[in-house]
């Protein structure tokens, strides 16, 4: 397996993502999942990364081959936001907890 795109990254499955998401919603004011494309360690693949209002970036990533696959892995009840000009180029979209 190629190296992870940032130190301490941990690949997770949708079941773990749902549990981490529920925990993050209890402990953070802002919880979101960034859908990313073509990270250096995962060329040509999509990744979803948990984001919170905490200081440090989350180490959790889910990987998929298509946008539809990675979207299907996300926890239910999220609201989609288009990328903005200020987002890094690898950001495709961000899904926020309601």
Long-range contacts (C-beta under 8 A, 24 or more apart in sequence): 2-41, 2-42, 3-41, 4-41, 4-61, 5-39, 5-40, 5-41, 5-42, 5-47, 5-61, 6-57, 6-59, 8-59, 9-59, 9-60, 9-61, 10-59, 10-60, 10-61, 11-61, 11-62, 11-63, 12-60, 12-61, 12-62, 13-62, 13-73, 14-62, 14-73, 14-74, 16-60, 17-48, 17-50, 17-60, 17-62, 17-73, 17-74, 17-75, 18-75, 20-50, 20-58, 20-60, 21-50, 21-75, 21-97, 22-75, 24-50, 24-52, 24-58, 24-97, 25-97, 27-52, 28-52, 28-53, 28-54, 29-53, 30-96, 30-97, 31-96, 31-97, 32-78, 32-94, 32-95, 32-96, 32-97, 33-74, 33-75, 33-78, 33-94, 33-95, 34-91, 34-93, 34-94, 35-67, 35-70, 35-71, 35-91, 35-92, 35-93, 35-94, 35-95, 36-90, 36-91, 36-92, 37-67, 37-90, 37-92, 38-90, 39-90, 46-70, 46-92, 48-73, 48-74, 51-94, 67-92
